[in-house]
């Protein structure tokens, strides 16, 4: 049982913990105690939610795995926009990077059933799987000519870039944002640092590294993803997997 008091200070502390996306209550006693207080005391929970709202955040999910807060709008200080992604990248590379994020999520969740099932654990996945789905998604979008409802046209340079990329590149060029492997690598780095994905198995060979999805990824996909774009990626994942 927690000995922490239901104070404004502790409510703010819980929001601070939640903002550390890679922090796990398993490894943080104070975080676990604050979560216990949030569960047991409605007034404390209300104070946490008010502090989050004051920061233009909203509590998206709460469980023993942590408190998940996300920005309330694109204008929030905590919101990530395409312009914020790797400022050294060109517009088409940034759009391609966003599509890489979507492709990775679709590999873990090829159907929407897993998003609503707390007991579903996506199997580990590797670079080749992400790469195949990214190319299949871009090809599908390009073939549609940008005429798909709810798919932002600002992503068109991204799918054009991806479709023009060679399937195989010399090892020295694979890390480039002009390669499928490079885009996937950048997306994975961002998702790992954001607590959305974690490394399941290390290897000196990047092709053998496997990744797993976190609970945070499932919650954010369920609540926030551009639904139509995600559905297209899921279809591409199924098609790539059966090829």
Steps between C-alpha positions, in 0.01 A plus 500: 500500500636843410604752765494794258260786565238617251669836446526729200873437501449125465234547233749703298763237572284231344452708185879547492549125523247444222689739271806275524376261235762231557454494878338184638327469839669160530831678558374804690347459847376858524328467163319187622392675820369801307302267274355330809396841631345590164297177510389536862426873528258659248590852618869434438416354158301814425794720600730302271259544211469875566877545506525305174230719342685813611799372305278431196517127562232241556513172694446240232543183703573381852612156617768334708722544195492877543312820427487598132459869418489650152467853357148639468573667166765564236570835665607336827866543598518121526358435153736372230439636151662404171702823513651381830622168360870493425546857378782390270259292292330616184120521478468172309725322750292627792182378331667166432606480864141549614390218269777284649348553846160389371648195327673387820180525701310298239752216525427473873124546455398359158136499613310731733401212730827526690445867578195426712643191670717574805618140499628509141879507479635570150780262401849645451576640154812587305632748249406296194135484608481874558672569170266278297190660649634853449560435131159330458325794671678758285424305184132481595482874566681585177270275295200680650637830373423681824127443464451318831275667753661607830855446370690833521636608161804649675622140524509463120871596471570225753336218311649623173846494659452152645372354173808635321743347746703195393426176681867429568771751596867460594551466874664843516180666372235312695489751784410782260154656516489429127479126565219285635732364767605850600143627536401197705808543718421865570139415583602219735747726680226758555248239614743337743587837656128581520417180687288362216731214402781318679781278380417135554827344384832676440736409218801648324311429178214751469301248296491264799389754763139446605262752653181478704214746545427655840167561670542871424503428126177301520322774694614777268405302191158428641430861588699724270607350168372626166262210464485480122876513456548236767244273332687531172822409675332199660385381158852550370634300794271208420592515131874521568480215746336268250733590211 
